[in-house]
Amino acid sequence: MEYPYSVTLNWENNPYMKYWNEVCAWTVEHLGLPGHRYKTEITEDFMIWHFVEQQDQLIMTLAWGNDNVADI
């Protein structure tokens, strides 16, 4: 399965990331568990959600922002 649409939230520069647990809980509540519609990637500098559908990327971006707006 391909995940071509991404949302990146930077740990230091995104004001929502101090509530990272709320962001993750919201994602599960609205989009389900990772695997079917999206997968996640976590690094020291940021967290990335990779989506199958562009609509899911847009929903996530509207809710929490996207620090890599070139992906939209």
PyMOL Python script that loads the backbone (N, CA, C, O; Angstrom):
from pymol import cmd

cmd.read_pdbstr("""\
ATOM      1  N   MET A   1       0.842  -1.175   0.000  1.00  0.00           N
ATOM      2  CA  MET A   1       0.000   0.000   0.000  1.00  0.00           C
ATOM      3  C   MET A   1       0.892   1.244   0.000  1.00  0.00           C
ATOM      4  O   MET A   1       1.887   1.306   0.722  1.00  0.00           O
ATOM      5  N   GLU A   2       0.526   2.223  -0.810  1.00  0.00           N
ATOM      6  CA  GLU A   2       1.284   3.465  -0.882  1.00  0.00           C
ATOM      7  C   GLU A   2       0.668   4.530   0.027  1.00  0.00           C
ATOM      8  O   GLU A   2      -0.548   4.585   0.209  1.00  0.00           O
ATOM      9  N   TYR A   3       1.521   5.360   0.582  1.00  0.00           N
ATOM     10  CA  TYR A   3       1.117   6.449   1.462  1.00  0.00           C
ATOM     11  C   TYR A   3       1.738   7.746   0.932  1.00  0.00           C
ATOM     12  O   TYR A   3       2.700   8.241   1.520  1.00  0.00           O
ATOM     13  N   PRO A   4       1.214   8.308  -0.159  1.00  0.00           N
ATOM     14  CA  PRO A   4       1.883   9.436  -0.821  1.00  0.00           C
ATOM     15  C   PRO A   4       1.637  10.816  -0.204  1.00  0.00           C
ATOM     16  O   PRO A   4       2.321  11.772  -0.569  1.00  0.00           O
ATOM     17  N   TYR A   5       0.684  10.944   0.718  1.00  0.00           N
ATOM     18  CA  TYR A   5       0.334  12.252   1.266  1.00  0.00           C
ATOM     19  C   TYR A   5       0.782  12.339   2.716  1.00  0.00           C
ATOM     20  O   TYR A   5       0.446  11.475   3.526  1.00  0.00           O
ATOM     21  N   SER A   6       1.541  13.380   3.046  1.00  0.00           N
ATOM     22  CA  SER A   6       2.145  13.468   4.376  1.00  0.00           C
ATOM     23  C   SER A   6       1.780  14.754   5.105  1.00  0.00           C
ATOM     24  O   SER A   6       1.534  15.795   4.496  1.00  0.00           O
ATOM     25  N   VAL A   7       1.753  14.646   6.420  1.00  0.00           N
ATOM     26  CA  VAL A   7       1.639  15.796   7.316  1.00  0.00           C
ATOM     27  C   VAL A   7       2.804  15.696   8.285  1.00  0.00           C
ATOM     28  O   VAL A   7       2.989  14.674   8.946  1.00  0.00           O
ATOM     29  N   THR A   8       3.584  16.757   8.364  1.00  0.00           N
ATOM     30  CA  THR A   8       4.743  16.802   9.248  1.00  0.00           C
ATOM     31  C   THR A   8       4.495  17.827  10.346  1.00  0.00           C
ATOM     32  O   THR A   8       4.121  18.965  10.064  1.00  0.00           O
ATOM     33  N   LEU A   9       4.702  17.430  11.591  1.00  0.00           N
ATOM     34  CA  LEU A   9       4.630  18.354  12.720  1.00  0.00           C
ATOM     35  C   LEU A   9       5.982  18.349  13.415  1.00  0.00           C
ATOM     36  O   LEU A   9       6.447  17.316  13.898  1.00  0.00           O
ATOM     37  N   ASN A  10       6.598  19.512  13.456  1.00  0.00           N
ATOM     38  CA  ASN A  10       7.924  19.684  14.039  1.00  0.00           C
ATOM     39  C   ASN A  10       7.791  19.790  15.553  1.00  0.00           C
ATOM     40  O   ASN A  10       6.975  20.563  16.055  1.00  0.00           O
ATOM     41  N   TRP A  11       8.588  19.018  16.277  1.00  0.00           N
ATOM     42  CA  TRP A  11       8.513  19.007  17.744  1.00  0.00           C
ATOM     43  C   TRP A  11       8.722  20.387  18.344  1.00  0.00           C
ATOM     44  O   TRP A  11       8.030  20.740  19.299  1.00  0.00           O
ATOM     45  N   GLU A  12       9.650  21.184  17.820  1.00  0.00           N
ATOM     46  CA  GLU A  12       9.999  22.462  18.423  1.00  0.00           C
ATOM     47  C   GLU A  12       9.211  23.644  17.855  1.00  0.00           C
ATOM     48  O   GLU A  12       8.904  24.583  18.589  1.00  0.00           O
ATOM     49  N   ASN A  13       8.886  23.613  16.582  1.00  0.00           N
ATOM     50  CA  ASN A  13       8.291  24.784  15.937  1.00  0.00           C
ATOM     51  C   ASN A  13       6.777  24.759  15.842  1.00  0.00           C
ATOM     52  O   ASN A  13       6.176  25.783  15.516  1.00  0.00           O
ATOM     53  N   ASN A  14       6.145  23.642  16.111  1.00  0.00           N
ATOM     54  CA  ASN A  14       4.694  23.567  16.008  1.00  0.00           C
ATOM     55  C   ASN A  14       4.092  23.656  17.403  1.00  0.00           C
ATOM     56  O   ASN A  14       4.395  22.825  18.260  1.00  0.00           O
ATOM     57  N   PRO A  15       3.239  24.657  17.644  1.00  0.00           N
ATOM     58  CA  PRO A  15       2.694  24.844  19.002  1.00  0.00           C
ATOM     59  C   PRO A  15       1.846  23.673  19.490  1.00  0.00           C
ATOM     60  O   PRO A  15       1.696  23.497  20.699  1.00  0.00           O
ATOM     61  N   TYR A  16       1.291  22.872  18.593  1.00  0.00           N
ATOM     62  CA  TYR A  16       0.469  21.741  19.005  1.00  0.00           C
ATOM     63  C   TYR A  16       1.296  20.576  19.535  1.00  0.00           C
ATOM     64  O   TYR A  16       0.763  19.722  20.245  1.00  0.00           O
ATOM     65  N   MET A  17       2.570  20.522  19.212  1.00  0.00           N
ATOM     66  CA  MET A  17       3.360  19.348  19.572  1.00  0.00           C
ATOM     67  C   MET A  17       3.648  19.248  21.064  1.00  0.00           C
ATOM     68  O   MET A  17       4.093  18.199  21.528  1.00  0.00           O
ATOM     69  N   LYS A  18       3.406  20.311  21.829  1.00  0.00           N
ATOM     70  CA  LYS A  18       3.514  20.141  23.282  1.00  0.00           C
ATOM     71  C   LYS A  18       2.345  19.300  23.791  1.00  0.00           C
ATOM     72  O   LYS A  18       2.368  18.808  24.919  1.00  0.00           O
ATOM     73  N   TYR A  19       1.324  19.141  22.945  1.00  0.00           N
ATOM     74  CA  TYR A  19       0.187  18.275  23.240  1.00  0.00           C
ATOM     75  C   TYR A  19       0.190  17.065  22.314  1.00  0.00           C
ATOM     76  O   TYR A  19      -0.866  16.635  21.849  1.00  0.00           O
ATOM     77  N   TRP A  20       1.373  16.514  22.045  1.00  0.00           N
ATOM     78  CA  TRP A  20       1.502  15.426  21.069  1.00  0.00           C
ATOM     79  C   TRP A  20       0.581  14.264  21.380  1.00  0.00           C
ATOM     80  O   TRP A  20       0.071  13.617  20.465  1.00  0.00           O
ATOM     81  N   ASN A  21       0.359  13.987  22.662  1.00  0.00           N
ATOM     82  CA  ASN A  21      -0.516  12.875  23.022  1.00  0.00           C
ATOM     83  C   ASN A  21      -1.955  13.151  22.587  1.00  0.00           C
ATOM     84  O   ASN A  21      -2.669  12.232  22.186  1.00  0.00           O
ATOM     85  N   GLU A  22      -2.381  14.407  22.664  1.00  0.00           N
ATOM     86  CA  GLU A  22      -3.719  14.781  22.208  1.00  0.00           C
ATOM     87  C   GLU A  22      -3.822  14.674  20.683  1.00  0.00           C
ATOM     88  O   GLU A  22      -4.846  14.244  20.152  1.00  0.00           O
ATOM     89  N   VAL A  23      -2.759  15.068  19.990  1.00  0.00           N
ATOM     90  CA  VAL A  23      -2.735  14.956  18.523  1.00  0.00           C
ATOM     91  C   VAL A  23      -2.873  13.491  18.122  1.00  0.00           C
ATOM     92  O   VAL A  23      -3.648  13.162  17.224  1.00  0.00           O
ATOM     93  N   CYS A  24      -2.131  12.618  18.778  1.00  0.00           N
ATOM     94  CA  CYS A  24      -2.192  11.187  18.458  1.00  0.00           C
ATOM     95  C   CYS A  24      -3.553  10.599  18.808  1.00  0.00           C
ATOM     96  O   CYS A  24      -4.093   9.800  18.044  1.00  0.00           O
ATOM     97  N   ALA A  25      -4.116  10.984  19.955  1.00  0.00           N
ATOM     98  CA  ALA A  25      -5.440  10.484  20.342  1.00  0.00           C
ATOM     99  C   ALA A  25      -6.497  10.958  19.348  1.00  0.00           C
ATOM    100  O   ALA A  25      -7.372  10.184  18.960  1.00  0.00           O
ATOM    101  N   TRP A  26      -6.422  12.221  18.934  1.00  0.00           N
ATOM    102  CA  TRP A  26      -7.367  12.755  17.949  1.00  0.00           C
ATOM    103  C   TRP A  26      -7.281  11.964  16.648  1.00  0.00           C
ATOM    104  O   TRP A  26      -8.300  11.627  16.046  1.00  0.00           O
ATOM    105  N   THR A  27      -6.058  11.673  16.223  1.00  0.00           N
ATOM    106  CA  THR A  27      -5.874  10.936  14.973  1.00  0.00           C
ATOM    107  C   THR A  27      -6.533   9.565  15.040  1.00  0.00           C
ATOM    108  O   THR A  27      -7.208   9.156  14.096  1.00  0.00           O
ATOM    109  N   VAL A  28      -6.346   8.860  16.136  1.00  0.00           N
ATOM    110  CA  VAL A  28      -6.952   7.531  16.289  1.00  0.00           C
ATOM    111  C   VAL A  28      -8.479   7.655  16.350  1.00  0.00           C
ATOM    112  O   VAL A  28      -9.186   6.851  15.742  1.00  0.00           O
ATOM    113  N   GLU A  29      -8.986   8.642  17.067  1.00  0.00           N
ATOM    114  CA  GLU A  29     -10.440   8.829  17.176  1.00  0.00           C
ATOM    115  C   GLU A  29     -11.082   9.134  15.826  1.00  0.00           C
ATOM    116  O   GLU A  29     -12.176   8.650  15.538  1.00  0.00           O
ATOM    117  N   HIS A  30     -10.410   9.932  14.998  1.00  0.00           N
ATOM    118  CA  HIS A  30     -11.005  10.378  13.740  1.00  0.00           C
ATOM    119  C   HIS A  30     -10.617   9.538  12.521  1.00  0.00           C
ATOM    120  O   HIS A  30     -11.380   9.448  11.559  1.00  0.00           O
ATOM    121  N   LEU A  31      -9.443   8.929  12.562  1.00  0.00           N
ATOM    122  CA  LEU A  31      -8.955   8.209  11.380  1.00  0.00           C
ATOM    123  C   LEU A  31      -8.657   6.732  11.637  1.00  0.00           C
ATOM    124  O   LEU A  31      -8.281   6.005  10.717  1.00  0.00           O
ATOM    125  N   GLY A  32      -8.822   6.288  12.876  1.00  0.00           N
ATOM    126  CA  GLY A  32      -8.568   4.890  13.200  1.00  0.00           C
ATOM    127  C   GLY A  32      -7.110   4.633  13.545  1.00  0.00           C
ATOM    128  O   GLY A  32      -6.292   5.552  13.603  1.00  0.00           O
ATOM    129  N   LEU A  33      -6.808   3.372  13.771  1.00  0.00           N
ATOM    130  CA  LEU A  33      -5.440   2.981  14.105  1.00  0.00           C
ATOM    131  C   LEU A  33      -4.553   3.029  12.863  1.00  0.00           C
ATOM    132  O   LEU A  33      -5.043   2.862  11.746  1.00  0.00           O
ATOM    133  N   PRO A  34      -3.259   3.254  13.048  1.00  0.00           N
ATOM    134  CA  PRO A  34      -2.341   3.248  11.897  1.00  0.00           C
ATOM    135  C   PRO A  34      -2.373   1.908  11.170  1.00  0.00           C
ATOM    136  O   PRO A  34      -2.594   0.854  11.767  1.00  0.00           O
ATOM    137  N   GLY A  35      -2.146   1.986   9.868  1.00  0.00           N
ATOM    138  CA  GLY A  35      -2.045   0.774   9.063  1.00  0.00           C
ATOM    139  C   GLY A  35      -2.960   0.762   7.869  1.00  0.00           C
ATOM    140  O   GLY A  35      -2.539   0.434   6.759  1.00  0.00           O
ATOM    141  N   HIS A  36      -4.230   1.122   8.088  1.00  0.00           N
ATOM    142  CA  HIS A  36      -5.189   1.068   6.978  1.00  0.00           C
ATOM    143  C   HIS A  36      -5.229   2.380   6.195  1.00  0.00           C
ATOM    144  O   HIS A  36      -5.094   2.376   4.972  1.00  0.00           O
ATOM    145  N   ARG A  37      -5.412   3.498   6.893  1.00  0.00           N
ATOM    146  CA  ARG A  37      -5.525   4.796   6.218  1.00  0.00           C
ATOM    147  C   ARG A  37      -4.240   5.612   6.302  1.00  0.00           C
ATOM    148  O   ARG A  37      -4.021   6.509   5.487  1.00  0.00           O
ATOM    149  N   TYR A  38      -3.400   5.314   7.268  1.00  0.00           N
ATOM    150  CA  TYR A  38      -2.170   6.083   7.458  1.00  0.00           C
ATOM    151  C   TYR A  38      -1.148   5.255   8.226  1.00  0.00           C
ATOM    152  O   TYR A  38      -1.463   4.217   8.808  1.00  0.00           O
ATOM    153  N   LYS A  39       0.081   5.748   8.207  1.00  0.00           N
ATOM    154  CA  LYS A  39       1.136   5.209   9.064  1.00  0.00           C
ATOM    155  C   LYS A  39       1.906   6.404   9.601  1.00  0.00           C
ATOM    156  O   LYS A  39       1.809   7.506   9.061  1.00  0.00           O
ATOM    157  N   THR A  40       2.666   6.187  10.655  1.00  0.00           N
ATOM    158  CA  THR A  40       3.412   7.290  11.268  1.00  0.00           C
ATOM    159  C   THR A  40       4.908   7.015  11.241  1.00  0.00           C
ATOM    160  O   THR A  40       5.365   5.876  11.146  1.00  0.00           O
ATOM    161  N   GLU A  41       5.637   8.100  11.329  1.00  0.00           N
ATOM    162  CA  GLU A  41       7.095   8.054  11.413  1.00  0.00           C
ATOM    163  C   GLU A  41       7.498   9.073  12.474  1.00  0.00           C
ATOM    164  O   GLU A  41       7.059  10.222  12.432  1.00  0.00           O
ATOM    165  N   ILE A  42       8.318   8.662  13.411  1.00  0.00           N
ATOM    166  CA  ILE A  42       8.740   9.540  14.494  1.00  0.00           C
ATOM    167  C   ILE A  42      10.253   9.646  14.485  1.00  0.00           C
ATOM    168  O   ILE A  42      10.959   8.639  14.445  1.00  0.00           O
ATOM    169  N   THR A  43      10.744  10.880  14.521  1.00  0.00           N
ATOM    170  CA  THR A  43      12.177  11.116  14.615  1.00  0.00           C
ATOM    171  C   THR A  43      12.444  12.068  15.776  1.00  0.00           C
ATOM    172  O   THR A  43      11.517  12.494  16.465  1.00  0.00           O
ATOM    173  N   GLU A  44      13.673  12.386  15.981  1.00  0.00           N
ATOM    174  CA  GLU A  44      14.064  13.307  17.039  1.00  0.00           C
ATOM    175  C   GLU A  44      13.524  14.715  16.783  1.00  0.00           C
ATOM    176  O   GLU A  44      13.278  15.459  17.733  1.00  0.00           O
ATOM    177  N   ASP A  45      13.336  15.089  15.518  1.00  0.00           N
ATOM    178  CA  ASP A  45      12.945  16.452  15.163  1.00  0.00           C
ATOM    179  C   ASP A  45      11.472  16.640  14.832  1.00  0.00           C
ATOM    180  O   ASP A  45      10.951  17.746  14.974  1.00  0.00           O
ATOM    181  N   PHE A  46      10.791  15.593  14.396  1.00  0.00           N
ATOM    182  CA  PHE A  46       9.407  15.752  13.965  1.00  0.00           C
ATOM    183  C   PHE A  46       8.665  14.424  13.980  1.00  0.00           C
ATOM    184  O   PHE A  46       9.254  13.357  14.156  1.00  0.00           O
ATOM    185  N   MET A  47       7.347  14.525  13.788  1.00  0.00           N
ATOM    186  CA  MET A  47       6.497  13.348  13.620  1.00  0.00           C
ATOM    187  C   MET A  47       5.777  13.525  12.291  1.00  0.00           C
ATOM    188  O   MET A  47       5.304  14.615  11.970  1.00  0.00           O
ATOM    189  N   ILE A  48       5.699  12.445  11.522  1.00  0.00           N
ATOM    190  CA  ILE A  48       5.074  12.499  10.209  1.00  0.00           C
ATOM    191  C   ILE A  48       3.958  11.462  10.145  1.00  0.00           C
ATOM    192  O   ILE A  48       4.130  10.318  10.565  1.00  0.00           O
ATOM    193  N   TRP A  49       2.819  11.880   9.617  1.00  0.00           N
ATOM    194  CA  TRP A  49       1.724  10.977   9.298  1.00  0.00           C
ATOM    195  C   TRP A  49       1.700  10.850   7.787  1.00  0.00           C
ATOM    196  O   TRP A  49       1.616  11.859   7.087  1.00  0.00           O
ATOM    197  N   HIS A  50       1.773   9.641   7.276  1.00  0.00           N
ATOM    198  CA  HIS A  50       1.709   9.363   5.834  1.00  0.00           C
ATOM    199  C   HIS A  50       0.328   8.768   5.547  1.00  0.00           C
ATOM    200  O   HIS A  50      -0.063   7.766   6.147  1.00  0.00           O
ATOM    201  N   PHE A  51      -0.402   9.395   4.626  1.00  0.00           N
ATOM    202  CA  PHE A  51      -1.779   8.997   4.336  1.00  0.00           C
ATOM    203  C   PHE A  51      -1.921   8.376   2.959  1.00  0.00           C
ATOM    204  O   PHE A  51      -1.175   8.699   2.035  1.00  0.00           O
ATOM    205  N   VAL A  52      -2.889   7.481   2.838  1.00  0.00           N
ATOM    206  CA  VAL A  52      -3.241   6.871   1.554  1.00  0.00           C
ATOM    207  C   VAL A  52      -4.045   7.875   0.727  1.00  0.00           C
ATOM    208  O   VAL A  52      -3.821   8.011  -0.476  1.00  0.00           O
ATOM    209  N   GLU A  53      -4.977   8.574   1.370  1.00  0.00           N
ATOM    210  CA  GLU A  53      -5.876   9.495   0.677  1.00  0.00           C
ATOM    211  C   GLU A  53      -5.520  10.952   0.976  1.00  0.00           C
ATOM    212  O   GLU A  53      -5.179  11.302   2.105  1.00  0.00           O
ATOM    213  N   GLN A  54      -5.603  11.779  -0.039  1.00  0.00           N
ATOM    214  CA  GLN A  54      -5.327  13.199   0.133  1.00  0.00           C
ATOM    215  C   GLN A  54      -6.353  13.861   1.053  1.00  0.00           C
ATOM    216  O   GLN A  54      -6.028  14.814   1.761  1.00  0.00           O
ATOM    217  N   GLN A  55      -7.577  13.364   1.045  1.00  0.00           N
ATOM    218  CA  GLN A  55      -8.623  13.905   1.910  1.00  0.00           C
ATOM    219  C   GLN A  55      -8.231  13.764   3.391  1.00  0.00           C
ATOM    220  O   GLN A  55      -8.455  14.685   4.177  1.00  0.00           O
ATOM    221  N   ASP A  56      -7.656  12.639   3.768  1.00  0.00           N
ATOM    222  CA  ASP A  56      -7.217  12.447   5.151  1.00  0.00           C
ATOM    223  C   ASP A  56      -6.075  13.396   5.496  1.00  0.00           C
ATOM    224  O   ASP A  56      -6.005  13.904   6.615  1.00  0.00           O
ATOM    225  N   GLN A  57      -5.181  13.637   4.541  1.00  0.00           N
ATOM    226  CA  GLN A  57      -4.102  14.610   4.752  1.00  0.00           C
ATOM    227  C   GLN A  57      -4.692  15.993   4.999  1.00  0.00           C
ATOM    228  O   GLN A  57      -4.226  16.717   5.879  1.00  0.00           O
ATOM    229  N   LEU A  58      -5.700  16.363   4.240  1.00  0.00           N
ATOM    230  CA  LEU A  58      -6.325  17.669   4.394  1.00  0.00           C
ATOM    231  C   LEU A  58      -7.017  17.794   5.749  1.00  0.00           C
ATOM    232  O   LEU A  58      -6.908  18.832   6.402  1.00  0.00           O
ATOM    233  N   ILE A  59      -7.722  16.757   6.176  1.00  0.00           N
ATOM    234  CA  ILE A  59      -8.386  16.778   7.481  1.00  0.00           C
ATOM    235  C   ILE A  59      -7.364  16.975   8.596  1.00  0.00           C
ATOM    236  O   ILE A  59      -7.568  17.793   9.493  1.00  0.00           O
ATOM    237  N   MET A  60      -6.267  16.227   8.538  1.00  0.00           N
ATOM    238  CA  MET A  60      -5.211  16.350   9.546  1.00  0.00           C
ATOM    239  C   MET A  60      -4.582  17.739   9.509  1.00  0.00           C
ATOM    240  O   MET A  60      -4.321  18.332  10.556  1.00  0.00           O
ATOM    241  N   THR A  61      -4.341  18.254   8.320  1.00  0.00           N
ATOM    242  CA  THR A  61      -3.734  19.578   8.175  1.00  0.00           C
ATOM    243  C   THR A  61      -4.652  20.663   8.723  1.00  0.00           C
ATOM    244  O   THR A  61      -4.183  21.583   9.393  1.00  0.00           O
ATOM    245  N   LEU A  62      -5.930  20.575   8.454  1.00  0.00           N
ATOM    246  CA  LEU A  62      -6.873  21.565   8.969  1.00  0.00           C
ATOM    247  C   LEU A  62      -6.968  21.512  10.489  1.00  0.00           C
ATOM    248  O   LEU A  62      -7.131  22.545  11.138  1.00  0.00           O
ATOM    249  N   ALA A  63      -6.866  20.327  11.051  1.00  0.00           N
ATOM    250  CA  ALA A  63      -6.967  20.169  12.503  1.00  0.00           C
ATOM    251  C   ALA A  63      -5.706  20.605  13.238  1.00  0.00           C
ATOM    252  O   ALA A  63      -5.793  21.241  14.288  1.00  0.00           O
ATOM    253  N   TRP A  64      -4.526  20.270  12.695  1.00  0.00           N
ATOM    254  CA  TRP A  64      -3.290  20.444  13.452  1.00  0.00           C
ATOM    255  C   TRP A  64      -2.195  21.210  12.710  1.00  0.00           C
ATOM    256  O   TRP A  64      -1.154  21.491  13.304  1.00  0.00           O
ATOM    257  N   GLY A  65      -2.382  21.548  11.468  1.00  0.00           N
ATOM    258  CA  GLY A  65      -1.342  22.230  10.703  1.00  0.00           C
ATOM    259  C   GLY A  65      -0.471  21.234   9.968  1.00  0.00           C
ATOM    260  O   GLY A  65      -0.650  20.020  10.067  1.00  0.00           O
ATOM    261  N   ASN A  66       0.474  21.782   9.231  1.00  0.00           N
ATOM    262  CA  ASN A  66       1.425  20.955   8.492  1.00  0.00           C
ATOM    263  C   ASN A  66       2.683  21.789   8.308  1.00  0.00           C
ATOM    264  O   ASN A  66       2.673  22.782   7.581  1.00  0.00           O
ATOM    265  N   ASP A  67       3.759  21.391   8.961  1.00  0.00           N
ATOM    266  CA  ASP A  67       5.005  22.144   8.891  1.00  0.00           C
ATOM    267  C   ASP A  67       5.751  21.926   7.583  1.00  0.00           C
ATOM    268  O   ASP A  67       6.784  22.553   7.352  1.00  0.00           O
ATOM    269  N   ASN A  68       5.250  21.057   6.733  1.00  0.00           N
ATOM    270  CA  ASN A  68       5.856  20.829   5.422  1.00  0.00           C
ATOM    271  C   ASN A  68       4.784  21.098   4.373  1.00  0.00           C
ATOM    272  O   ASN A  68       4.309  20.174   3.713  1.00  0.00           O
ATOM    273  N   VAL A  69       4.403  22.371   4.220  1.00  0.00           N
ATOM    274  CA  VAL A  69       3.289  22.727   3.341  1.00  0.00           C
ATOM    275  C   VAL A  69       3.569  22.432   1.877  1.00  0.00           C
ATOM    276  O   VAL A  69       2.647  22.484   1.063  1.00  0.00           O
ATOM    277  N   ALA A  70       4.789  22.129   1.521  1.00  0.00           N
ATOM    278  CA  ALA A  70       5.092  21.759   0.140  1.00  0.00           C
ATOM    279  C   ALA A  70       4.432  20.433  -0.228  1.00  0.00           C
ATOM    280  O   ALA A  70       4.262  20.129  -1.408  1.00  0.00           O
ATOM    281  N   ASP A  71       4.056  19.633   0.795  1.00  0.00           N
ATOM    282  CA  ASP A  71       3.427  18.333   0.556  1.00  0.00           C
ATOM    283  C   ASP A  71       1.934  18.428   0.267  1.00  0.00           C
ATOM    284  O   ASP A  71       1.321  17.443  -0.145  1.00  0.00           O
ATOM    285  N   ILE A  72       1.345  19.593   0.477  1.00  0.00           N
ATOM    286  CA  ILE A  72      -0.111  19.727   0.308  1.00  0.00           C
ATOM    287  C   ILE A  72      -0.455  19.908  -1.147  1.00  0.00           C
ATOM    288  O   ILE A  72      -1.630  20.038  -1.492  1.00  0.00           O
TER     289      ILE A  72
END
""", "prot")
cmd.dss("prot")
cmd.show_as("cartoon", "prot")
cmd.util.cbc("prot")
cmd.orient("prot")
